[in-house]
Amino acid sequence: MGKMLKIKMVMSEIGRPEKQRKVLRGMGLKKLNNIVILADTPQTRGMINKVSHLVSVEESKE
């Protein structure tokens, strides 16, 4: 496996545009402080860039 990213939702999706909500759902983030581990791909990086103000990202040790 390649590098993995640990993505945590740190701000709520309430009041955000529908596009940003769909990006969060696409990454599997449903609730505040929810954490998902995704592969470090260009697609994932693009999704993170769209909602960078709502999430925190770090490299996973797994």
mmJSON file of the N, C-alpha and C atoms, coordinates in Angstrom:
{"data_MODEL":{"atom_site":{
"group_PDB":["ATOM","ATOM","ATOM","ATOM","ATOM","ATOM","ATOM","ATOM","ATOM","ATOM","ATOM","ATOM","ATOM","ATOM","ATOM","ATOM","ATOM","ATOM","ATOM","ATOM","ATOM","ATOM","ATOM","ATOM","ATOM","ATOM","ATOM","ATOM","ATOM","ATOM","ATOM","ATOM","ATOM","ATOM","ATOM","ATOM","ATOM","ATOM","ATOM","ATOM","ATOM","ATOM","ATOM","ATOM","ATOM","ATOM","ATOM","ATOM","ATOM","ATOM","ATOM","ATOM","ATOM","ATOM","ATOM","ATOM","ATOM","ATOM","ATOM","ATOM","ATOM","ATOM","ATOM","ATOM","ATOM","ATOM","ATOM","ATOM","ATOM","ATOM","ATOM","ATOM","ATOM","ATOM","ATOM","ATOM","ATOM","ATOM","ATOM","ATOM","ATOM","ATOM","ATOM","ATOM","ATOM","ATOM","ATOM","ATOM","ATOM","ATOM","ATOM","ATOM","ATOM","ATOM","ATOM","ATOM","ATOM","ATOM","ATOM","ATOM","ATOM","ATOM","ATOM","ATOM","ATOM","ATOM","ATOM","ATOM","ATOM","ATOM","ATOM","ATOM","ATOM","ATOM","ATOM","ATOM","ATOM","ATOM","ATOM","ATOM","ATOM","ATOM","ATOM","ATOM","ATOM","ATOM","ATOM","ATOM","ATOM","ATOM","ATOM","ATOM","ATOM","ATOM","ATOM","ATOM","ATOM","ATOM","ATOM","ATOM","ATOM","ATOM","ATOM","ATOM","ATOM","ATOM","ATOM","ATOM","ATOM","ATOM","ATOM","ATOM","ATOM","ATOM","ATOM","ATOM","ATOM","ATOM","ATOM","ATOM","ATOM","ATOM","ATOM","ATOM","ATOM","ATOM","ATOM","ATOM","ATOM","ATOM","ATOM","ATOM","ATOM","ATOM","ATOM","ATOM","ATOM","ATOM","ATOM","ATOM","ATOM","ATOM","ATOM","ATOM","ATOM","ATOM"],
"id":[1,2,3,4,5,6,7,8,9,10,11,12,13,14,15,16,17,18,19,20,21,22,23,24,25,26,27,28,29,30,31,32,33,34,35,36,37,38,39,40,41,42,43,44,45,46,47,48,49,50,51,52,53,54,55,56,57,58,59,60,61,62,63,64,65,66,67,68,69,70,71,72,73,74,75,76,77,78,79,80,81,82,83,84,85,86,87,88,89,90,91,92,93,94,95,96,97,98,99,100,101,102,103,104,105,106,107,108,109,110,111,112,113,114,115,116,117,118,119,120,121,122,123,124,125,126,127,128,129,130,131,132,133,134,135,136,137,138,139,140,141,142,143,144,145,146,147,148,149,150,151,152,153,154,155,156,157,158,159,160,161,162,163,164,165,166,167,168,169,170,171,172,173,174,175,176,177,178,179,180,181,182,183,184,185,186],
"type_symbol":["N","C","C","N","C","C","N","C","C","N","C","C","N","C","C","N","C","C","N","C","C","N","C","C","N","C","C","N","C","C","N","C","C","N","C","C","N","C","C","N","C","C","N","C","C","N","C","C","N","C","C","N","C","C","N","C","C","N","C","C","N","C","C","N","C","C","N","C","C","N","C","C","N","C","C","N","C","C","N","C","C","N","C","C","N","C","C","N","C","C","N","C","C","N","C","C","N","C","C","N","C","C","N","C","C","N","C","C","N","C","C","N","C","C","N","C","C","N","C","C","N","C","C","N","C","C","N","C","C","N","C","C","N","C","C","N","C","C","N","C","C","N","C","C","N","C","C","N","C","C","N","C","C","N","C","C","N","C","C","N","C","C","N","C","C","N","C","C","N","C","C","N","C","C","N","C","C","N","C","C","N","C","C","N","C","C"],
"label_atom_id":["N","CA","C","N","CA","C","N","CA","C","N","CA","C","N","CA","C","N","CA","C","N","CA","C","N","CA","C","N","CA","C","N","CA","C","N","CA","C","N","CA","C","N","CA","C","N","CA","C","N","CA","C","N","CA","C","N","CA","C","N","CA","C","N","CA","C","N","CA","C","N","CA","C","N","CA","C","N","CA","C","N","CA","C","N","CA","C","N","CA","C","N","CA","C","N","CA","C","N","CA","C","N","CA","C","N","CA","C","N","CA","C","N","CA","C","N","CA","C","N","CA","C","N","CA","C","N","CA","C","N","CA","C","N","CA","C","N","CA","C","N","CA","C","N","CA","C","N","CA","C","N","CA","C","N","CA","C","N","CA","C","N","CA","C","N","CA","C","N","CA","C","N","CA","C","N","CA","C","N","CA","C","N","CA","C","N","CA","C","N","CA","C","N","CA","C","N","CA","C","N","CA","C","N","CA","C","N","CA","C","N","CA","C","N","CA","C"],
"label_alt_id":[null,null,null,null,null,null,null,null,null,null,null,null,null,null,null,null,null,null,null,null,null,null,null,null,null,null,null,null,null,null,null,null,null,null,null,null,null,null,null,null,null,null,null,null,null,null,null,null,null,null,null,null,null,null,null,null,null,null,null,null,null,null,null,null,null,null,null,null,null,null,null,null,null,null,null,null,null,null,null,null,null,null,null,null,null,null,null,null,null,null,null,null,null,null,null,null,null,null,null,null,null,null,null,null,null,null,null,null,null,null,null,null,null,null,null,null,null,null,null,null,null,null,null,null,null,null,null,null,null,null,null,null,null,null,null,null,null,null,null,null,null,null,null,null,null,null,null,null,null,null,null,null,null,null,null,null,null,null,null,null,null,null,null,null,null,null,null,null,null,null,null,null,null,null,null,null,null,null,null,null,null,null,null,null,null,null],
"label_comp_id":["MET","MET","MET","GLY","GLY","GLY","LYS","LYS","LYS","MET","MET","MET","LEU","LEU","LEU","LYS","LYS","LYS","ILE","ILE","ILE","LYS","LYS","LYS","MET","MET","MET","VAL","VAL","VAL","MET","MET","MET","SER","SER","SER","GLU","GLU","GLU","ILE","ILE","ILE","GLY","GLY","GLY","ARG","ARG","ARG","PRO","PRO","PRO","GLU","GLU","GLU","LYS","LYS","LYS","GLN","GLN","GLN","ARG","ARG","ARG","LYS","LYS","LYS","VAL","VAL","VAL","LEU","LEU","LEU","ARG","ARG","ARG","GLY","GLY","GLY","MET","MET","MET","GLY","GLY","GLY","LEU","LEU","LEU","LYS","LYS","LYS","LYS","LYS","LYS","LEU","LEU","LEU","ASN","ASN","ASN","ASN","ASN","ASN","ILE","ILE","ILE","VAL","VAL","VAL","ILE","ILE","ILE","LEU","LEU","LEU","ALA","ALA","ALA","ASP","ASP","ASP","THR","THR","THR","PRO","PRO","PRO","GLN","GLN","GLN","THR","THR","THR","ARG","ARG","ARG","GLY","GLY","GLY","MET","MET","MET","ILE","ILE","ILE","ASN","ASN","ASN","LYS","LYS","LYS","VAL","VAL","VAL","SER","SER","SER","HIS","HIS","HIS","LEU","LEU","LEU","VAL","VAL","VAL","SER","SER","SER","VAL","VAL","VAL","GLU","GLU","GLU","GLU","GLU","GLU","SER","SER","SER","LYS","LYS","LYS","GLU","GLU","GLU"],
"label_asym_id":["A","A","A","A","A","A","A","A","A","A","A","A","A","A","A","A","A","A","A","A","A","A","A","A","A","A","A","A","A","A","A","A","A","A","A","A","A","A","A","A","A","A","A","A","A","A","A","A","A","A","A","A","A","A","A","A","A","A","A","A","A","A","A","A","A","A","A","A","A","A","A","A","A","A","A","A","A","A","A","A","A","A","A","A","A","A","A","A","A","A","A","A","A","A","A","A","A","A","A","A","A","A","A","A","A","A","A","A","A","A","A","A","A","A","A","A","A","A","A","A","A","A","A","A","A","A","A","A","A","A","A","A","A","A","A","A","A","A","A","A","A","A","A","A","A","A","A","A","A","A","A","A","A","A","A","A","A","A","A","A","A","A","A","A","A","A","A","A","A","A","A","A","A","A","A","A","A","A","A","A","A","A","A","A","A","A"],
"label_entity_id":["1","1","1","1","1","1","1","1","1","1","1","1","1","1","1","1","1","1","1","1","1","1","1","1","1","1","1","1","1","1","1","1","1","1","1","1","1","1","1","1","1","1","1","1","1","1","1","1","1","1","1","1","1","1","1","1","1","1","1","1","1","1","1","1","1","1","1","1","1","1","1","1","1","1","1","1","1","1","1","1","1","1","1","1","1","1","1","1","1","1","1","1","1","1","1","1","1","1","1","1","1","1","1","1","1","1","1","1","1","1","1","1","1","1","1","1","1","1","1","1","1","1","1","1","1","1","1","1","1","1","1","1","1","1","1","1","1","1","1","1","1","1","1","1","1","1","1","1","1","1","1","1","1","1","1","1","1","1","1","1","1","1","1","1","1","1","1","1","1","1","1","1","1","1","1","1","1","1","1","1","1","1","1","1","1","1"],
"label_seq_id":[1,1,1,2,2,2,3,3,3,4,4,4,5,5,5,6,6,6,7,7,7,8,8,8,9,9,9,10,10,10,11,11,11,12,12,12,13,13,13,14,14,14,15,15,15,16,16,16,17,17,17,18,18,18,19,19,19,20,20,20,21,21,21,22,22,22,23,23,23,24,24,24,25,25,25,26,26,26,27,27,27,28,28,28,29,29,29,30,30,30,31,31,31,32,32,32,33,33,33,34,34,34,35,35,35,36,36,36,37,37,37,38,38,38,39,39,39,40,40,40,41,41,41,42,42,42,43,43,43,44,44,44,45,45,45,46,46,46,47,47,47,48,48,48,49,49,49,50,50,50,51,51,51,52,52,52,53,53,53,54,54,54,55,55,55,56,56,56,57,57,57,58,58,58,59,59,59,60,60,60,61,61,61,62,62,62],
"pdbx_PDB_ins_code":[null,null,null,null,null,null,null,null,null,null,null,null,null,null,null,null,null,null,null,null,null,null,null,null,null,null,null,null,null,null,null,null,null,null,null,null,null,null,null,null,null,null,null,null,null,null,null,null,null,null,null,null,null,null,null,null,null,null,null,null,null,null,null,null,null,null,null,null,null,null,null,null,null,null,null,null,null,null,null,null,null,null,null,null,null,null,null,null,null,null,null,null,null,null,null,null,null,null,null,null,null,null,null,null,null,null,null,null,null,null,null,null,null,null,null,null,null,null,null,null,null,null,null,null,null,null,null,null,null,null,null,null,null,null,null,null,null,null,null,null,null,null,null,null,null,null,null,null,null,null,null,null,null,null,null,null,null,null,null,null,null,null,null,null,null,null,null,null,null,null,null,null,null,null,null,null,null,null,null,null,null,null,null,null,null,null],
"Cartn_x":[0.834,0.0,0.875,0.344,1.074,0.852,1.164,0.956,-0.538,-0.861,-2.247,-2.364,-3.548,-3.81,-4.922,-4.731,-5.766,-6.452,-7.742,-8.493,-9.566,-9.57,-10.521,-11.354,-12.655,-13.564,-13.555,-13.039,-12.887,-13.896,-14.573,-15.62,-16.873,-18.017,-19.299,-19.588,-20.412,-20.836,-22.075,-22.623,-23.82,-23.521,-24.382,-24.218,-23.218,-22.674,-21.699,-22.418,-21.807,-22.422,-22.581,-23.559,-23.865,-22.663,-21.864,-20.68,-19.714,-19.499,-18.581,-19.145,-20.448,-21.087,-20.915,-21.071,-20.929,-19.501,-18.528,-17.124,-16.861,-17.375,-17.199,-17.837,-19.067,-19.742,-18.979,-18.415,-17.644,-16.403,-15.848,-14.681,-15.099,-16.393,-16.88,-17.003,-16.934,-17.056,-18.508,-19.102,-20.512,-20.745,-19.89,-20.086,-18.815,-18.967,-17.846,-16.898,-15.605,-14.544,-14.482,-15.173,-15.101,-13.765,-13.144,-11.851,-11.972,-11.399,-11.313,-9.862,-9.48,-8.136,-8.282,-7.681,-7.778,-6.387,-6.279,-5.012,-4.627,-3.337,-2.825,-2.749,-3.859,-3.932,-4.23,-4.022,-4.369,-5.85,-6.716,-8.15,-8.451,-7.845,-8.046,-7.494,-6.321,-5.718,-6.62,-7.247,-8.152,-9.366,-9.897,-11.045,-10.651,-9.452,-8.971,-8.819,-8.317,-8.144,-9.477,-10.547,-11.865,-12.438,-12.094,-12.652,-11.546,-10.416,-9.258,-9.564,-10.527,-10.893,-11.791,-12.267,-13.17,-12.496,-11.326,-10.677,-9.241,-8.709,-7.277,-6.732,-5.494,-4.917,-3.543,-3.266,-1.916,-1.64,-0.375,-0.016,-0.269,-0.857,-1.186,0.013,0.18,1.28,0.944,-0.312,-0.773,-0.401],
"Cartn_y":[-1.187,0.0,1.245,2.346,3.607,4.376,5.65,6.493,6.637,6.744,6.929,8.256,8.873,10.146,9.972,10.551,10.556,11.917,11.918,13.155,13.266,14.406,14.639,15.87,15.755,16.894,17.746,18.992,19.84,20.982,21.257,22.278,21.692,22.159,21.631,22.006,21.187,21.468,22.367,22.711,23.546,24.917,25.351,26.651,26.68,25.539,25.449,25.152,25.518,25.211,23.707,23.344,21.932,21.186,21.848,21.204,20.744,21.584,21.227,20.092,20.097,19.001,17.676,17.716,16.492,15.972,16.876,16.465,15.771,16.339,15.718,14.333,14.219,12.914,11.932,12.432,11.583,11.007,11.754,11.263,10.361,10.316,9.459,10.175,11.506,12.277,12.686,12.25,12.52,13.408,13.292,14.036,14.786,15.777,16.542,15.616,15.822,15.03,13.592,13.306,11.999,11.88,10.693,10.482,9.37,9.601,8.57,8.462,7.276,7.063,6.724,7.561,7.397,7.354,6.725,6.668,8.06,8.325,9.614,9.599,9.974,10.012,11.437,11.75,13.085,13.411,12.416,12.632,13.026,12.323,12.631,14.014,14.333,15.657,16.771,16.547,17.532,17.753,16.66,16.782,17.551,17.269,17.957,19.453,19.805,21.216,21.956,21.28,21.915,22.243,21.429,21.631,21.765,22.33,22.416,23.208,24.132,24.936,24.172,22.992,22.205,20.96,20.586,19.339,19.581,18.628,18.611,17.299,17.346,16.197,15.9,14.609,14.184,12.826,12.505,11.2,10.139,9.043,7.952,7.031,6.473,5.546,4.12,3.888,2.535,2.156],
"Cartn_z":[0.0,0.0,0.0,-0.514,-0.529,0.758,0.72,1.9,2.16,3.438,3.847,4.586,4.487,5.155,6.174,7.352,8.384,8.305,7.976,7.762,8.841,9.536,10.628,10.318,10.477,10.273,11.538,11.429,12.61,12.661,11.538,11.524,10.893,11.338,10.884,9.437,8.788,7.419,7.373,8.538,8.595,7.993,7.082,6.459,5.321,4.959,3.874,2.562,1.436,0.135,-0.081,-0.881,-1.143,-1.712,-2.554,-3.139,-2.05,-1.052,0.026,0.866,1.094,1.839,1.113,-0.223,-1.015,-0.987,-0.969,-0.895,0.442,1.534,2.847,2.878,2.349,2.318,1.437,0.336,-0.57,0.095,1.033,1.776,2.933,3.232,4.312,5.643,5.632,6.878,7.076,8.192,8.438,9.645,10.647,11.891,12.26,13.12,13.63,14.399,14.248,14.882,14.371,13.287,12.652,11.926,11.941,11.302,10.274,9.082,8.061,7.609,7.142,6.619,5.145,4.292,2.851,2.238,1.06,0.338,-0.148,-0.194,-0.654,-2.18,-2.819,-4.28,-4.724,-5.998,-6.488,-6.28,-6.396,-6.206,-4.757,-3.82,-2.408,-2.082,-2.62,-2.385,-2.921,-4.064,-4.636,-3.756,-3.192,-2.288,-1.024,-0.515,0.678,0.402,-0.777,-1.133,-1.164,-1.585,-1.66,-0.285,0.718,2.067,3.115,2.728,3.626,4.894,4.828,5.99,6.969,6.578,7.425,8.012,7.488,7.903,8.334,9.105,9.406,8.845,8.354,7.671,8.251,8.461,8.849,8.229,8.065,7.515,8.563,8.114,9.016,9.175,10.353,10.623,10.172,9.833,9.49,8.081],
"occupancy":[1.0,1.0,1.0,1.0,1.0,1.0,1.0,1.0,1.0,1.0,1.0,1.0,1.0,1.0,1.0,1.0,1.0,1.0,1.0,1.0,1.0,1.0,1.0,1.0,1.0,1.0,1.0,1.0,1.0,1.0,1.0,1.0,1.0,1.0,1.0,1.0,1.0,1.0,1.0,1.0,1.0,1.0,1.0,1.0,1.0,1.0,1.0,1.0,1.0,1.0,1.0,1.0,1.0,1.0,1.0,1.0,1.0,1.0,1.0,1.0,1.0,1.0,1.0,1.0,1.0,1.0,1.0,1.0,1.0,1.0,1.0,1.0,1.0,1.0,1.0,1.0,1.0,1.0,1.0,1.0,1.0,1.0,1.0,1.0,1.0,1.0,1.0,1.0,1.0,1.0,1.0,1.0,1.0,1.0,1.0,1.0,1.0,1.0,1.0,1.0,1.0,1.0,1.0,1.0,1.0,1.0,1.0,1.0,1.0,1.0,1.0,1.0,1.0,1.0,1.0,1.0,1.0,1.0,1.0,1.0,1.0,1.0,1.0,1.0,1.0,1.0,1.0,1.0,1.0,1.0,1.0,1.0,1.0,1.0,1.0,1.0,1.0,1.0,1.0,1.0,1.0,1.0,1.0,1.0,1.0,1.0,1.0,1.0,1.0,1.0,1.0,1.0,1.0,1.0,1.0,1.0,1.0,1.0,1.0,1.0,1.0,1.0,1.0,1.0,1.0,1.0,1.0,1.0,1.0,1.0,1.0,1.0,1.0,1.0,1.0,1.0,1.0,1.0,1.0,1.0,1.0,1.0,1.0,1.0,1.0,1.0],
"B_iso_or_equiv":[0.0,0.0,0.0,0.0,0.0,0.0,0.0,0.0,0.0,0.0,0.0,0.0,0.0,0.0,0.0,0.0,0.0,0.0,0.0,0.0,0.0,0.0,0.0,0.0,0.0,0.0,0.0,0.0,0.0,0.0,0.0,0.0,0.0,0.0,0.0,0.0,0.0,0.0,0.0,0.0,0.0,0.0,0.0,0.0,0.0,0.0,0.0,0.0,0.0,0.0,0.0,0.0,0.0,0.0,0.0,0.0,0.0,0.0,0.0,0.0,0.0,0.0,0.0,0.0,0.0,0.0,0.0,0.0,0.0,0.0,0.0,0.0,0.0,0.0,0.0,0.0,0.0,0.0,0.0,0.0,0.0,0.0,0.0,0.0,0.0,0.0,0.0,0.0,0.0,0.0,0.0,0.0,0.0,0.0,0.0,0.0,0.0,0.0,0.0,0.0,0.0,0.0,0.0,0.0,0.0,0.0,0.0,0.0,0.0,0.0,0.0,0.0,0.0,0.0,0.0,0.0,0.0,0.0,0.0,0.0,0.0,0.0,0.0,0.0,0.0,0.0,0.0,0.0,0.0,0.0,0.0,0.0,0.0,0.0,0.0,0.0,0.0,0.0,0.0,0.0,0.0,0.0,0.0,0.0,0.0,0.0,0.0,0.0,0.0,0.0,0.0,0.0,0.0,0.0,0.0,0.0,0.0,0.0,0.0,0.0,0.0,0.0,0.0,0.0,0.0,0.0,0.0,0.0,0.0,0.0,0.0,0.0,0.0,0.0,0.0,0.0,0.0,0.0,0.0,0.0,0.0,0.0,0.0,0.0,0.0,0.0],
"pdbx_formal_charge":[null,null,null,null,null,null,null,null,null,null,null,null,null,null,null,null,null,null,null,null,null,null,null,null,null,null,null,null,null,null,null,null,null,null,null,null,null,null,null,null,null,null,null,null,null,null,null,null,null,null,null,null,null,null,null,null,null,null,null,null,null,null,null,null,null,null,null,null,null,null,null,null,null,null,null,null,null,null,null,null,null,null,null,null,null,null,null,null,null,null,null,null,null,null,null,null,null,null,null,null,null,null,null,null,null,null,null,null,null,null,null,null,null,null,null,null,null,null,null,null,null,null,null,null,null,null,null,null,null,null,null,null,null,null,null,null,null,null,null,null,null,null,null,null,null,null,null,null,null,null,null,null,null,null,null,null,null,null,null,null,null,null,null,null,null,null,null,null,null,null,null,null,null,null,null,null,null,null,null,null,null,null,null,null,null,null],
"auth_seq_id":[1,1,1,2,2,2,3,3,3,4,4,4,5,5,5,6,6,6,7,7,7,8,8,8,9,9,9,10,10,10,11,11,11,12,12,12,13,13,13,14,14,14,15,15,15,16,16,16,17,17,17,18,18,18,19,19,19,20,20,20,21,21,21,22,22,22,23,23,23,24,24,24,25,25,25,26,26,26,27,27,27,28,28,28,29,29,29,30,30,30,31,31,31,32,32,32,33,33,33,34,34,34,35,35,35,36,36,36,37,37,37,38,38,38,39,39,39,40,40,40,41,41,41,42,42,42,43,43,43,44,44,44,45,45,45,46,46,46,47,47,47,48,48,48,49,49,49,50,50,50,51,51,51,52,52,52,53,53,53,54,54,54,55,55,55,56,56,56,57,57,57,58,58,58,59,59,59,60,60,60,61,61,61,62,62,62],
"auth_comp_id":["MET","MET","MET","GLY","GLY","GLY","LYS","LYS","LYS","MET","MET","MET","LEU","LEU","LEU","LYS","LYS","LYS","ILE","ILE","ILE","LYS","LYS","LYS","MET","MET","MET","VAL","VAL","VAL","MET","MET","MET","SER","SER","SER","GLU","GLU","GLU","ILE","ILE","ILE","GLY","GLY","GLY","ARG","ARG","ARG","PRO","PRO","PRO","GLU","GLU","GLU","LYS","LYS","LYS","GLN","GLN","GLN","ARG","ARG","ARG","LYS","LYS","LYS","VAL","VAL","VAL","LEU","LEU","LEU","ARG","ARG","ARG","GLY","GLY","GLY","MET","MET","MET","GLY","GLY","GLY","LEU","LEU","LEU","LYS","LYS","LYS","LYS","LYS","LYS","LEU","LEU","LEU","ASN","ASN","ASN","ASN","ASN","ASN","ILE","ILE","ILE","VAL","VAL","VAL","ILE","ILE","ILE","LEU","LEU","LEU","ALA","ALA","ALA","ASP","ASP","ASP","THR","THR","THR","PRO","PRO","PRO","GLN","GLN","GLN","THR","THR","THR","ARG","ARG","ARG","GLY","GLY","GLY","MET","MET","MET","ILE","ILE","ILE","ASN","ASN","ASN","LYS","LYS","LYS","VAL","VAL","VAL","SER","SER","SER","HIS","HIS","HIS","LEU","LEU","LEU","VAL","VAL","VAL","SER","SER","SER","VAL","VAL","VAL","GLU","GLU","GLU","GLU","GLU","GLU","SER","SER","SER","LYS","LYS","LYS","GLU","GLU","GLU"],
"auth_asym_id":["A","A","A","A","A","A","A","A","A","A","A","A","A","A","A","A","A","A","A","A","A","A","A","A","A","A","A","A","A","A","A","A","A","A","A","A","A","A","A","A","A","A","A","A","A","A","A","A","A","A","A","A","A","A","A","A","A","A","A","A","A","A","A","A","A","A","A","A","A","A","A","A","A","A","A","A","A","A","A","A","A","A","A","A","A","A","A","A","A","A","A","A","A","A","A","A","A","A","A","A","A","A","A","A","A","A","A","A","A","A","A","A","A","A","A","A","A","A","A","A","A","A","A","A","A","A","A","A","A","A","A","A","A","A","A","A","A","A","A","A","A","A","A","A","A","A","A","A","A","A","A","A","A","A","A","A","A","A","A","A","A","A","A","A","A","A","A","A","A","A","A","A","A","A","A","A","A","A","A","A","A","A","A","A","A","A"],
"auth_atom_id":["N","CA","C","N","CA","C","N","CA","C","N","CA","C","N","CA","C","N","CA","C","N","CA","C","N","CA","C","N","CA","C","N","CA","C","N","CA","C","N","CA","C","N","CA","C","N","CA","C","N","CA","C","N","CA","C","N","CA","C","N","CA","C","N","CA","C","N","CA","C","N","CA","C","N","CA","C","N","CA","C","N","CA","C","N","CA","C","N","CA","C","N","CA","C","N","CA","C","N","CA","C","N","CA","C","N","CA","C","N","CA","C","N","CA","C","N","CA","C","N","CA","C","N","CA","C","N","CA","C","N","CA","C","N","CA","C","N","CA","C","N","CA","C","N","CA","C","N","CA","C","N","CA","C","N","CA","C","N","CA","C","N","CA","C","N","CA","C","N","CA","C","N","CA","C","N","CA","C","N","CA","C","N","CA","C","N","CA","C","N","CA","C","N","CA","C","N","CA","C","N","CA","C","N","CA","C","N","CA","C","N","CA","C","N","CA","C"],
"pdbx_PDB_model_num":[1,1,1,1,1,1,1,1,1,1,1,1,1,1,1,1,1,1,1,1,1,1,1,1,1,1,1,1,1,1,1,1,1,1,1,1,1,1,1,1,1,1,1,1,1,1,1,1,1,1,1,1,1,1,1,1,1,1,1,1,1,1,1,1,1,1,1,1,1,1,1,1,1,1,1,1,1,1,1,1,1,1,1,1,1,1,1,1,1,1,1,1,1,1,1,1,1,1,1,1,1,1,1,1,1,1,1,1,1,1,1,1,1,1,1,1,1,1,1,1,1,1,1,1,1,1,1,1,1,1,1,1,1,1,1,1,1,1,1,1,1,1,1,1,1,1,1,1,1,1,1,1,1,1,1,1,1,1,1,1,1,1,1,1,1,1,1,1,1,1,1,1,1,1,1,1,1,1,1,1,1,1,1,1,1,1]
}}}
